[in-house]
Protein backbone atom coordinates (compact mmCIF):
# COMPACT_ATOMS: atom_id res chain seq x y z
CA UNK A 1 0.00 0.00 0.00
CA UNK A 2 0.99 3.65 -0.27
CA UNK A 3 2.17 3.86 3.35
CA UNK A 4 4.72 1.09 2.91
CA UNK A 5 5.91 2.66 -0.36
CA UNK A 6 6.54 5.95 1.44
CA UNK A 7 8.48 4.29 4.23
CA UNK A 8 10.47 2.11 1.86
CA UNK A 9 11.40 5.19 -0.15
CA UNK A 10 12.37 7.27 2.88
CA UNK A 11 15.92 6.25 3.80
CA UNK A 12 16.09 8.82 6.58
CA UNK A 13 13.07 7.34 8.33
CA UNK A 14 14.24 3.75 7.94
CA UNK A 15 17.80 4.46 9.04
CA UNK A 16 16.53 6.52 11.98
CA UNK A 17 14.43 3.65 13.26
CA UNK A 18 16.39 0.55 12.17
CA UNK A 19 13.14 -1.38 12.53
CA UNK A 20 12.67 -5.10 12.46
CA UNK A 21 9.82 -6.29 10.22
CA UNK A 22 7.45 -6.75 13.16
CA UNK A 23 8.08 -3.21 14.40
CA UNK A 24 7.65 -1.79 10.89
CA UNK A 25 4.24 -3.46 10.62
CA UNK A 26 3.20 -1.89 13.94
CA UNK A 27 4.27 1.53 12.68
CA UNK A 28 2.42 1.16 9.37
CA UNK A 29 -0.76 0.08 11.12
CA UNK A 30 -0.65 3.07 13.46
CA UNK A 31 0.08 5.79 10.88
CA UNK A 32 -2.61 8.16 9.62
CA UNK A 33 -2.71 10.44 6.57
CA UNK A 34 -2.99 14.24 6.87
CA UNK A 35 -3.55 16.57 3.90
CA UNK A 36 -1.87 19.99 4.06
CA UNK A 37 -2.34 23.26 2.16
CA UNK A 38 0.32 25.71 1.02
CA UNK A 39 1.15 28.12 3.84
CA UNK A 40 -0.10 25.76 6.54
CA UNK A 41 1.97 25.45 9.72
CA UNK A 42 2.38 21.71 10.27
CA UNK A 43 4.17 22.21 13.58
CA UNK A 44 5.15 25.40 15.44
CA UNK A 45 8.30 26.01 17.45
CA UNK A 46 7.53 26.02 21.17
CA UNK A 47 4.38 23.88 20.92
CA UNK A 48 4.09 20.51 22.62
CA UNK A 49 4.88 17.65 20.26
CA UNK A 50 1.95 15.37 19.53
CA UNK A 51 2.88 13.58 16.30
CA UNK A 52 5.89 12.49 14.27
CA UNK A 53 5.51 12.99 10.50
CA UNK A 54 6.80 11.34 7.33
CA UNK A 55 6.39 13.34 4.12
CA UNK A 56 4.42 11.72 1.30
CA UNK A 57 4.47 14.69 -1.06
CA UNK A 58 4.85 18.47 -1.03
CA UNK A 59 7.53 21.01 -0.14
CA UNK A 60 8.14 22.39 3.34
CA UNK A 61 10.36 25.10 4.89
CA UNK A 62 12.09 24.67 8.27
CA UNK A 63 12.13 27.83 10.41
CA UNK A 64 14.01 28.28 13.68
CA UNK A 65 13.42 31.36 15.81
CA UNK A 66 16.47 32.77 17.60
CA UNK A 67 16.29 35.96 19.68
CA UNK A 68 12.78 36.53 18.37
CA UNK A 69 13.80 36.35 14.70
CA UNK A 70 12.67 33.43 12.52
CA UNK A 71 15.19 32.10 9.99
CA UNK A 72 14.71 29.45 7.30
CA UNK A 73 17.41 26.83 7.97
CA UNK A 74 16.42 24.20 5.44
CA UNK A 75 13.73 22.63 3.29
CA UNK A 76 12.08 19.28 2.60
CA UNK A 77 11.21 18.39 -1.00
CA UNK A 78 8.71 15.53 -1.32
CA UNK A 79 10.55 13.36 1.22
CA UNK A 80 11.91 13.40 4.75
CA UNK A 81 10.58 13.18 8.28
CA UNK A 82 10.34 15.58 11.21
CA UNK A 83 8.93 15.99 14.70
CA UNK A 84 10.87 13.15 16.30
CA UNK A 85 12.87 15.19 18.83
CA UNK A 86 9.86 16.61 20.69
CA UNK A 87 8.39 13.14 21.02
CA UNK A 88 11.62 11.56 22.27
CA UNK A 89 12.40 14.15 24.91
CA UNK A 90 9.04 15.69 25.94
CA UNK A 91 10.45 19.09 25.01
CA UNK A 92 8.71 21.80 22.97
CA UNK A 93 9.03 21.72 19.18
CA UNK A 94 12.51 22.92 18.18
CA UNK A 95 11.42 24.33 14.81
CA UNK A 96 8.43 25.48 12.77
CA UNK A 97 7.57 23.52 9.62
CA UNK A 98 5.53 25.41 7.00
CA UNK A 99 4.11 23.78 3.87
CA UNK A 100 5.06 25.76 0.74
CA UNK A 101 2.77 23.70 -1.52
CA UNK A 102 -0.27 21.45 -1.15
CA UNK A 103 0.80 18.00 0.00
CA UNK A 104 0.23 15.07 2.31
CA UNK A 105 2.08 13.61 5.28
CA UNK A 106 1.74 10.48 7.39
CA UNK A 107 1.56 10.93 11.16
CA UNK A 108 2.45 8.68 14.06
CA UNK A 109 1.06 9.58 17.50
CA UNK A 110 3.15 10.10 20.63
CA UNK A 111 2.04 6.94 22.49
CA UNK A 112 2.80 4.59 19.60
CA UNK A 113 5.98 6.46 18.74
CA UNK A 114 7.35 6.16 22.25
CA UNK A 115 6.39 2.51 22.62
CA UNK A 116 8.07 1.41 19.39
CA UNK A 117 10.80 3.93 18.58
CA UNK A 118 12.12 5.00 21.98
CA UNK A 119 12.47 1.37 23.04
CA UNK A 120 14.34 0.68 19.81
CA UNK A 121 16.55 3.77 20.22
CA UNK A 122 17.58 2.71 23.73
CA UNK A 123 19.37 -0.24 22.13
CA UNK A 124 20.98 2.05 19.55
CA UNK A 125 22.10 4.42 22.31
CA UNK A 126 23.88 1.65 24.18
CA UNK A 127 25.60 0.68 20.94
CA UNK A 128 26.76 4.14 19.78
CA UNK A 129 26.88 6.43 22.81
CA UNK A 130 30.53 5.80 23.73
CA UNK A 131 31.59 5.95 20.08
CA UNK A 132 29.93 9.35 19.54
CA UNK A 133 31.36 10.70 22.82
CA UNK A 134 34.86 9.71 21.67
CA UNK A 135 34.72 11.92 18.56
CA UNK A 136 36.86 15.05 19.15
CA UNK A 137 34.83 17.37 16.91
CA UNK A 138 31.70 16.74 19.02
CA UNK A 139 33.38 17.73 22.30
CA UNK A 140 31.79 21.20 22.13
CA UNK A 141 28.31 19.63 22.38
CA UNK A 142 26.57 19.16 25.71
CA UNK A 143 26.04 15.53 26.77
CA UNK A 144 22.31 15.86 26.06
CA UNK A 145 23.09 17.18 22.56
CA UNK A 146 25.42 14.26 21.85
CA UNK A 147 22.66 11.86 22.90
CA UNK A 148 20.34 13.54 20.41
CA UNK A 149 22.97 12.99 17.71
CA UNK A 150 22.96 9.29 18.60
CA UNK A 151 19.18 9.21 18.33
CA UNK A 152 18.97 10.77 14.85
CA UNK A 153 21.88 9.04 13.11
CA UNK A 154 21.29 6.11 10.82
CA UNK A 155 23.73 3.47 9.58
CA UNK A 156 24.62 2.39 6.04
CA UNK A 157 26.96 -0.32 4.76
CA UNK A 158 28.87 0.09 1.48
CA UNK A 159 30.59 -2.59 -0.59
CA UNK A 160 34.20 -2.37 -1.77
CA UNK A 161 34.49 0.28 -4.49
CA UNK A 162 30.95 1.60 -3.98
CA UNK A 163 30.53 5.35 -4.39
CA UNK A 164 29.22 7.00 -1.21
CA UNK A 165 29.06 10.61 -2.44
CA UNK A 166 29.77 12.13 -5.88
CA UNK A 167 31.65 15.34 -6.63
CA UNK A 168 29.25 18.00 -7.91
CA UNK A 169 26.14 16.48 -6.32
CA UNK A 170 23.97 18.45 -3.92
CA UNK A 171 24.64 17.48 -0.32
CA UNK A 172 21.94 15.78 1.73
CA UNK A 173 23.96 13.88 4.36
CA UNK A 174 27.01 13.93 6.63
CA UNK A 175 29.00 10.75 7.32
CA UNK A 176 31.08 9.36 10.21
CA UNK A 177 33.10 6.21 9.54
CA UNK A 178 32.27 3.45 12.02
CA UNK A 179 34.38 0.73 10.39
CA UNK A 180 36.46 0.31 7.25
CA UNK A 181 38.22 2.96 5.17
CA UNK A 182 36.94 5.60 2.74
CA UNK A 183 38.91 7.17 -0.14
CA UNK A 184 38.22 10.85 -0.85
CA UNK A 185 38.81 11.58 -4.54
CA UNK A 186 38.77 14.97 -6.27
CA UNK A 187 38.68 15.55 -10.03
CA UNK A 188 40.05 18.86 -11.24
CA UNK A 189 37.49 20.94 -13.14
CA UNK A 190 37.68 20.17 -16.85
CA UNK A 191 39.70 16.98 -16.21
CA UNK A 192 37.09 14.27 -15.93
CA UNK A 193 39.42 11.44 -16.96
CA UNK A 194 42.35 9.96 -15.06
CA UNK A 195 45.12 11.84 -16.85
CA UNK A 196 47.59 13.98 -14.95
CA UNK A 197 45.76 16.57 -12.81
CA UNK A 198 42.58 14.51 -13.25
CA UNK A 199 41.30 12.36 -10.36
CA UNK A 200 43.50 12.59 -7.26
CA UNK A 201 43.09 10.90 -3.88
CA UNK A 202 43.23 13.74 -1.37
CA UNK A 203 42.47 11.87 1.86
CA UNK A 204 41.46 8.63 3.52
CA UNK A 205 39.01 8.40 6.39
CA UNK A 206 38.93 5.57 8.92
CA UNK A 207 37.02 4.82 12.14
CA UNK A 208 35.97 7.98 13.97
CA UNK A 209 36.73 10.30 11.07
CA UNK A 210 34.05 12.12 9.11
CA UNK A 211 33.39 13.44 5.62
CA UNK A 212 30.64 15.15 3.64
CA UNK A 213 30.43 18.09 6.02
CA UNK A 214 32.07 20.56 3.62
CA UNK A 215 29.07 20.95 1.31
CA UNK A 216 26.74 21.32 4.30
CA UNK A 217 28.90 24.09 5.79
CA UNK A 218 29.48 25.99 2.52
CA UNK A 219 26.07 25.32 0.92
CA UNK A 220 27.86 24.33 -2.29
CA UNK A 221 27.82 21.07 -4.28
CA UNK A 222 30.05 18.21 -3.13
CA UNK A 223 33.71 19.23 -3.59
CA UNK A 224 34.92 15.62 -3.84
CA UNK A 225 33.76 12.03 -4.26
CA UNK A 226 34.03 9.28 -1.64
CA UNK A 227 34.47 5.56 -2.30
CA UNK A 228 34.46 2.55 0.02
CA UNK A 229 37.82 0.78 0.33
CA UNK A 230 36.72 -2.69 1.35
CA UNK A 231 33.45 -3.02 3.26
CA UNK A 232 32.60 0.23 5.03
CA UNK A 233 29.97 1.03 7.68
CA UNK A 234 29.05 4.68 8.16
CA UNK A 235 26.87 6.59 10.57
CA UNK A 236 24.74 8.96 8.49
CA UNK A 237 23.03 12.20 9.50
CA UNK A 238 20.71 14.01 7.10
CA UNK A 239 21.17 17.71 6.35
CA UNK A 240 18.18 18.86 8.42
CA UNK A 241 19.41 17.06 11.55
CA UNK A 242 22.94 18.35 10.85
CA UNK A 243 21.69 21.95 10.77
CA UNK A 244 19.55 21.49 13.90
CA UNK A 245 22.08 19.68 16.08
CA UNK A 246 25.62 20.53 14.94
CA UNK A 247 25.39 24.31 15.10
CA UNK A 248 27.76 24.41 18.13
CA UNK A 249 30.33 22.43 16.11
CA UNK A 250 30.16 24.69 13.06
CA UNK A 251 33.28 26.72 13.89
CA UNK A 252 35.36 23.54 14.09
CA UNK A 253 33.92 22.33 10.80
CA UNK A 254 34.63 25.70 9.16
CA UNK A 255 38.23 25.66 10.39
CA UNK A 256 38.66 22.38 8.55
CA UNK A 257 37.88 24.16 5.28
CA UNK A 258 41.18 26.05 5.61
CA UNK A 259 43.00 22.72 5.93
CA UNK A 260 41.27 21.39 2.81
CA UNK A 261 42.24 24.52 0.88
CA UNK A 262 45.92 24.11 1.83
CA UNK A 263 45.81 20.52 0.55
CA UNK A 264 44.25 21.59 -2.73
CA UNK A 265 46.79 24.33 -3.35
CA UNK A 266 49.56 21.76 -2.83
CA UNK A 267 47.89 19.26 -5.19
CA UNK A 268 46.41 21.46 -7.90
CA UNK A 269 47.98 24.90 -7.44
CA UNK A 270 44.54 26.32 -6.57
CA UNK A 271 41.91 25.86 -3.88
CA UNK A 272 39.31 25.31 -6.66
CA UNK A 273 36.88 27.65 -4.90
CA UNK A 274 35.60 25.11 -2.37
CA UNK A 275 34.75 27.65 0.32
CA UNK A 276 31.82 30.02 0.34
CA UNK A 277 33.29 33.33 1.44
CA UNK A 278 29.93 34.34 2.89
CA UNK A 279 29.86 31.30 5.18
N, C-alpha and C positions, 0 to 999 in steps of 0.2 A: 504494500500500500504506500501512499504518498509519504506517510510519516517515516517509514523505514528508509525510503529513498533519500529523504532529507538527511537523516542521521548517517546513512552510509556515505553520503557525499560530503558531510561536514567533518573534515579531518580534525579540526580544532576540538569539536565536541567529543569525538571518539577518543582522541589522545588525552583529553582532559580527564575523561572518566575511566578509561581502560577497563570497560565493562566485560564481564563474562556474558555468554549468551542469555543465561537466565535473568541477569540483572537488566540487560538491554530490553528484554521482553517486558519486564516490569515497567521500565521507563516509557516504552512505546504505548503501553496500555493506559498509562496515567496522563499522557500528554493531551492537551486540548488546543484547538486552532483559534487564533485571534486575528481578525482582519484589521488593518490599520489604514488611515488616510494620510496623505501628505500634510506635513505640519503637526501631526499628532505627537504628543509627548508620550512615549511608551513607558519610560520611567523618569523620575525626577530626582536629582541630587538632593540628599537630605531626607527623602521619604523612607519609610520602613520598606524592606524588601519582602514582597509576597510571592513572586514567581521568578523562575529562571526561564530564559527564552532562547530558542534556536530559530534563526531566520530561515524562512522558506523562500520568500522573494521580497524585493524592494531595496531601497537605499536608505541609509540611516547615518546621521551625524552624531558624534560623541562630544558632548560639552562638559567641561570641568570648570567650576567656579572657584576662583582663587582671589581672596581679598575683595570679594563682591563683584568681580569681573568674570563673566563667562567666556571661555575660549574653546574653540573647536580643536580637539587634539587628535581626531582620527575619524574614519568613516567605515561603514560596512557596506558592501556591495553584493547583494543577493546571497550572502552566506555569512556565517559566523554565529557566535552565541554571546550572550551577556547576562548580567544579573546574578552571577554565581557568588560573588564575594559577599554581598549583603546576606545571602541565605546561609553561607558557611559560618559567618562570624556574628550574626545578629547585630550588625552595625548598619547605620543608614546608607542609602545608595551613594556610591562614590562618584557617580557621574549622571548626567542627563542624556537620554537617548531620544533623538527627534527623528521621526520618519520624514524623508525628503521626497518620497513618492508613495503612491498607494502600494500596499503589500500585504503579506501575511506572515505570521510568526507562530511557532508552536510553544506553548507554555507548560511548565512543570511546577506544581505547587510546592510550597515550603515543606510540608510534612513529608511528602513522597521524596522530595529532593534530599532532605536530611537523612531519611531512613536508608536510602540507596547509596547516594554519592558520598556523604560525609563518612559513612562506615567504610566505604571503599578507599577514600582518601586517607583515612587513618593508617591503612596498610602502606600506601604510597609514601606517607610522611616518614614512617619508620624506616623505609628503604632509602629515601633520598635526603633526609634532614641533615645528617652528618656530612654528606657529600657537598650539599649546597653551602653549609656553614664553613667548609674548608676552602671555598673559592675566594681568593684575595680581593677580587674586584667587587664582591658583595659585602665586604666588611663595613662599608658605610651605611648599610641598611640596619634598621632595628631588628631584633630577633623576630618580632611579630611580622615584620615585612618579609623577612627571609622565609618564614613559614608560608606566607601567602604565595611567594614564588614557587615553593614546593607544590602547593595546591593547584597552581594553574599551568605548570609545565606538563607537556606530554612527552612520549618517547617514540623514536623511530629508529628502525634498523636498516642499514644500507649494505648492499652487497659490494664485493671488491670491484672497483672501477666505476661504480654507480655515481652519477652526478647528483650532488646535493643541492647546490645553487648554481645558477648560470650568470656569467658576466653580462651586464646589460639589462637583466630582468628587473622588474619592480620587486622591492623587498616586502615580504609578508611575515617573515619569521627570523628569530635569533636562535643560535645553536650553541650548546655546551657539549663537549665531547665527554661521554661517560666511559666508553671503551673503544679501543682501536685508534687508528691514525687517519687524519684528513689532510690531503694535499690542497693547498691554495694556489691556483694557477691564474695568471693574468696574461691576456693577449693585448699587445700594443695596438692602439687604434690604427686601422688600415692594414694590419698584418694578421689576417685571420688564419694563415697557415702556420706551419711549424718552422719556417725559415728563421734565420737569425733575426733577433728582435721581435719574433712572433710570440708564441706561448712560452712563458717562463714561470717556473715554480718559485713563488716568493716566500712561502712559509709552509710549515707543517704544524698541525695542531694535534695534541694527544690528550689523554685524560685530564680533565679539569680546565682545559683551555677552551676558548670560545671563538666563534666567528659569525659573520653575518650582521654584526652590530653596526658596521660602518654606514650602510645604506639607511638604516633606521635613524642614525644620528644626523646624517647629512641631508636626508630626504632626497637622495639621488638614486639612480639605478645601481644595481650591484656592480662594484668596482672590480670584482674578480669572480672566478668560478671555484667551486670546491668539489673534490672527488674523494670517495672512500678508498683507502689503501688497505685492502683486506676487509673483513667484516667490521662495520662501525656501528656503534649505538650512540645516538645523540639525544640529549634532552632538548626539547623544542618549545619555544615560547612565541606566541603570535604577536604581531605588531601592536595590537590594542593593549594586550597585557603588558608588553614591554613599556609602552608609553605611560600606562597607569602606575606600574610598580617600580620601574628602574630610574625614575626621575632623579633620586638622590645619588645614583651612580653615574649620571650623565657626564659630569666633569672628568671622571676617570676615563670614560669611554672616548670623550673628545680629545683628551691628551694622547690617546693611542693613535689618533689620526696623524699627529705630528711624526710619530714613529714610522707609520706606514709611508708617509711622504718622503722621509729620509731614505727608506729602502728603495722607493721607486726612482728617486733621483740617481741613486747608485746603480740601479739596474738599467734604466732607460734614458737617463739624462734629463728627465722631467718628472714632475709629480703627477702628470696626466689629469690634473684638475679633479682630484678625488674629493676634495673638501669643499663644502659650501661655506663661503666666507661669511654668510649671514648667520650661520649656525652658532 
